[in-house]
Amino acid sequence: MPKKLPFDTIAEFIHSLGERGKTAKALDINPRTLTTRLENPATFTLAELQRVAEYGHTDLMTVTMLADHQIKNPIDPPAPALGRPARQH
């Protein structure tokens, strides 16, 4: 059974984990790659989703469901850091 989190998307969940550069390092991916994943969660690998789950102290099913929800309901990812404006497309 997946955990109930106060987020609807994987982008919101990852944003809640802290500064994006530190999160990318903890997930063992380049910060630019993390930005790509947040914009298009279909690009996450299974291994990356597992690392997100471990780093966020949750389970793989939960992060997979968050990613799936975002794929079906696209959003603009949160700004890279609190108080900073989102990157313009």
Buried (B, 14 or more C-beta within 10 A) or exposed (E): EEEEBEBBBBBBBBBEBEEBEEBBEBBEBEBEBBBBBBBBBEEBEEEBBBBBBBBBEBBBEBBBBBBBBBBEEEBEBBEBEEEEEEEEE
